[in-house]
Each structure stands twice: as C-alpha cells, then as structure tokens.
Amino acid sequence: MSRFEESAPARGGFSFDLCKRNEMLVQKGLKPSSYLKTGTTIVGLVFQDGVILGADTRATEGPIVADKNCEKIHYMAPNIYCCGAGTAADTEAVTDMVSSQLKLHRFHTGRESRVVTALTLLKSHLFSYQGHVSAALVLGGVDVTGPHLHTIYPHGSTDTLPFATMGSGSLAAMAIFESKYREGLTRDEGVKLVAEAICSGIFNDLGSGSNVDVCVITKGKREYLRNYMLPNPRTYVSEKGYSFSKKTEVLLTKITPLRELVEVIEGGDAMEE
Amino acid sequence: MGDSQYSFSLTTFSPSGKLVQIEHALTAVGSGQTSLGIKAANGVVIATEKKLPSILVDEISVQKTQILTPNIGVVYSGMGPDSRVLVRKSRKQAEQYYRLYKEPIPVTQLVRETATVMQEFTQSGGVRPFGVSLLVAGYDDKGPQLYQVDPSGSYFSWKASAMGKNVSNAKTFLEKRYTEEMELDDAVHTAILTLKEGFEGQISGKNIEIGVIGSDRIFKVLSPSEVEDYLQEAE
C-alpha cells in the first residue's frame, strides 16, 4: 500500500535527513562547526543513608554566560533526581519526558519508581538517537532496592558508581572525590564533599561557575538545596550611583496611565461562552 | 482504529434515528454493578459496589475506583476491561496536557478528552462502543466537580448521580437526601446509605469501594477499615 512509503516525520520524532546531508557535505570538504564544550560540573555520590547530587549553575553559549543561576538538577520522581550536562534543551526535554513516563508508570503499577527504570528509559531513548541528543546525565535516587547512582553518556552507555562526575569540570571535581571519598559518609560530610567538588569545578573550569546546588535523597525524603552555596556574589556595587554631566537636561517627566482604573462590578452578568 | 477489512463502522443508524449499538451499550451499563457520586460543598465522593463472582476471589487485587491524576478519580459501571482501556488513555492524556501546558489538567478538559475517545469508538471502522459509563470526580480551581460520561460520548456535570443496576431507586434516594450545603463527611454517609438501599446481602468494607477528594485536592481510595468506620457511623 502506498501510504507505508510516507516519510517518518509525518508522525513526529527526529528526522535524520539533515544528518545525511551533513555527512555528504563533510565528504565534499566542508569543515563542520566545532563542538561547543558543555560547560558544567555535575557530581553525585552515595553516602550511608542515600544519594547526594550536586551541580553548578552556569549556562554558557560559547564564551558568554547565558544564565548565571540555572537549575541543572532535574526532578524525575519524588525519590529520583537527575543532573544534566550538555545541551540544556536536550537535558531538559529528555528528563521531562522520562519524568512523565515514570509518572504514568507509577499510576499503572501503584508503586514507587525505581532508579533502574529511569535509567533504562533514558538510555534507550538516547541510544535510539545515536548520540544526536547531547545529554550527559548523573542519575541518582533511593528506592526499595536501596540507593543508586548512575552516569549516562549521550550515546546511551551507562555506568553504576559510588561517586561520579560529568561535564567540562568533571576532572576538577573528580580530583576532589578521588582523594577524599570513602564509604559510609554521613550526610553532612557528604554534602560538604559534594560542595567542595563543585567549587573545584567552579573555580578551575571556565565553563562552570556561579553557585552550588545540592540535592540530598534518602529513603522517603528528599531535600533540594537550591543555591546551597553562593561563592560568587556580586561584590562590586558602585556607591556613587550614576550622575549625569551638567549638559544633560531633563525636559519633562510625565506618567501616562495606559488604561483607566477598571471597576469590578460584583454579581454582573457572566460572559457568554 | 479500523484497519484490516473493517473500514466501515459497526455502529449504524436505525430507521428511527437511533444508534442501536449505543442503546445496547447503555443496557450493558444498566446491568452492571451500582455506582454513584455526590458533590459536596467541599469535596466529592464516588462509591461503588464491589461484588465479586465468588468468595474465592482475592478482593484486595480488585480495585474499581482508579486515580487518573492526583486530583481526579474515576469509578465505572459496566464492563471492567473497557474501563481499564479508558483509564489508561485518560491518564496519558492528562500527562500530555501537563507536558504541554505545565499545569494540572482541569477536570472539564479531562472529561472532554475521555468523552471524545468514547465518541470516536462509535464512529470508527471495526470497533464497538465502550460498555461503561464513568463517574469522574475531581477538585481543581473551579472547586469540586462530578461528571458522568456515557458510552455515546456525552457527558454531564452532576450534583449527585447514580448508574448501574439500581439506578432509579438510587437516584430517587439521592434526590431526597441531597442538599447543596452538604459537607464531605455527610456526603460519604449519604453515599453509603444509598448503596445500602439496593444492596443484596451484608454490606461491609470489603464489598464496597469509596473514593473521596476534599479541599486538599488529593484523590484517595478509602481502605476497607476506613470504609468500615464510615459504615458504623452511618448506622
């Protein structure tokens, strides 16, 4: 039947047509645009009662800071959170989508979501897009089987680790973890170590900066500590204020209300639909 | 819907202008177990009989009252398997709405989408109408709401409604007992008394199901022990 020959995009989803075109252009000698480094430091570690995730809050567009205080720790389920590095749109969309799927799954099964479920949904999605969805994730949570921490790479491979770092600041953060991590950390020790690792990324990597976000997940409870540390406050505020040179004349100051004050009549006729 | 050889609809008009398949579907609903809903001033209660085919059936595994979103629940009368399909579709639609608009779906919207699905099955090739009527109870910014959706796809907002085997007696009972200022607890008692009216056998926490949603906007199915407490208060 002829309708089976229609192209896939009619039903939504990724169209790989342009990727073929790009490959053809590269073969003809066109230099592809260089990859923008993913400016982020995201970390996670397992402590005695659960999992702690940490992230910096700088979003970059090449050399420019696009967002000084963005949220990189995404909600997946009440007991599962996910840090995202890479293209911000990809990490947001992917975590949003899997969070939706987990919610429906919870309704259908009547049970708490498991970290491995989120892991499998994420990795199968990323694998099917063959690395074109540029999302590198640190997934952590606590479910009935215990605390879990995983890393997911854009091509769809995963690791299960007791401590993990991703993003351009991952080496700086990993240096801290490798020297100071040990099993059975308490909550305060764990949070301190995560904050230290993120700070290391913030101060030593250009792609990471601003503040530290921390999320502590334990059995039955999670604490989202937004802006746990603010090591980069804006200290420079000019006290003199602004003064205009004497040649500047202020001609007229007039405030024109755009709309007359509207009186709300109680019990008036409802608008017809 | 409607692939292979059946691209024509099985629901066709009769000479008198009726869709006989939908009438039959309503008959199927009318022979199902009684369920009812009452909208109180500060919440909604929906309840249903849960008569199992044999004492050997494990009643904990059967749940007729289902949650669609944290603030919307549903109960049915008629064919259980058909209701499962609708519940699944409705949950997905509610989630898609949330993904698109980042706000929880209003009750009327979810009811409309479910009703649209039910209507599609009366006008597509190779499918039959659903053999269930649904009672959807929800609490959103417009307050507590109760809707009934029929196999034809029509839906109505009700202050109190009943469906299934004992519908006429139950509705008469509700008409007498319903007041606009009713609180949620009174509504639960009234619901229990209404179910008791046409109940064959001994009513208990194990053979009825009650779902409530109050001003906290969280839909909850009461546990058998909670139902027992209400039963004792209602006597």
Interface residues (C-beta under 8 A of the other chain):
Chain A: D96 M97 S100 K103 L104 F107 H108
Chain B: I67 L68 R88 R91 K92 E95 Q96 Y98 R99
